[in-house]
Amino acid sequence: AEYTEIKRVHIGAEGHPVQRPGNRLLLRYPRATSFAWSGPTHLEIGAGRAAMAGAVIEQRLRRRRALLVSDAGVDAAGLTEVVRGALGSLLVEEYVDVPQDSGLEVIDGAAERGRTVNVDCVVALGGGSVLDTAKAVAVVLSEGPSARAIDALGIQLLGRDPLPLLAIPTTAGTGSEVTNCAVIRDANRGRKVYIVDDRIIPPVAILDPQLTVGLPPLLTASTGMDALTHAIEAVVSRQSNPISEGLALQAIRLIATSLPRVIEDPGDLEGRVLMQQASTMAGWAFSVAQVGLVHGMSHALGARHGVPHGIGNGILLPHVMRFNRPAATAQLVRVAEALGCVRDGRDDAAMALAAADAVADLLIRTQHPTRLREIDVPESELEACARLAVEDLATMTNPRPVRSPKEVVEVYLQAM
């Protein structure tokens, strides 16, 4: 289509987008030639920069009472001690029990901790689940009274700014430190729900590669594949534009060379910080361009079977790339070149498929799972997952229209 439409979206009781009175077209623009771009996050990048957390809170956010949000794994690794020390007296409360697949009830528990002591900012230390949880906590502390009660589960629905957030990622994958999106599990509905709003973009983030050195190899690989998925889906998305594509292609180049490096040598700080920058660039890219079917399918696997998001993305990515090839050949050729593929006389269709093959090879090189059966996804559940994937907001911007759950089941089967 020549034009991309951006609408105000509400999520109904069953988790589906619904139309409400007044939900009129907000923006209509020719693809690639007219679009909005915002990259407001200030980045502090480099080894040891986590020690600046207190100064960032005081000088950039101008706040004095911080809530630290993290998880048990980060705490056990001693990383919270680094940030506790950096925050000093600015730290007045903490919640370090965020699970891998965080939900609405977790957000409310953390927000209640902060509300009790009247915090005025949030510090997020962890991977994607922690960062997304902290974003939603900052919203609830501003909008109240609970995650389920706020009218923010949808696109651009916030009525006011959330509490300011300092994001300190301990993985190089989600890009959540710069994105306008928080994805949260709603256990009652058995699906993922969204807060998508420019107001939740963290104003400040610290990228300290020393915080990622201790990641286990599988987590390093899966978070890296998460970032690669963001970048590739941003390139092929219906809402891709020259700025997002430039960021995404550079992220792909960095991941293709740096991810194998840090798998082979976990202490490679240069490789680690390059992966962090790639993750951030991919996050900026997909915040505007959005993602696609890989995310829709992976969200369904996470909601129904607890599959870690990065692992689901990595396994599904080459198969969805092949599914999308008829609708995104030119874009996938550019992806192939960024991945280091050489044309060697191949036509565009073959080069596009070579991009998918290169991703599949990267999974093997980084010892990442390559099949859904390896992570105990039952084939009997694929149809239910496919129905969720078709309804997922991420699928809306996939380059090849997804017309039925049957198409999605076929892609799942290819990944089994």
Secondary structure, DSSP 4 states (H G I P E B T S, - for coil): --EEEEE-EEE-TTS-EE--TT--EEEEEETTTS-------EEEESTTGGGGHHHHHHHTS----EEEE--HHHHHTTHHHHHHHHHGGGEEEEE----TT-BHHHHHHHHHHHHHTT--EEEEEESHHHHHHHHHHHHHHHH-S-TTTSTTSEES--SSPPPPEEEEESSSS--TTT-SEEEEEETTTTEEEEEE-GGGS-SEEEE-GGGTTT--HHHHHHHHHHHHHHHHHHHHSTT--HHHHHHHHHHHHHHHHHHHHHHH-TT-HHHHHHHHHHHHHHHHHHHHH---HHHHHHHHHHHHH---HHHHHHHHHHHHHHHHGGG-HHHHHHHHHHTT---TT--HHHHHHHHHHHHHHHHHHTT----GGGGT--GGGHHHHHHHHHHSGGGGG-SS----HHHHHHHHHHH-
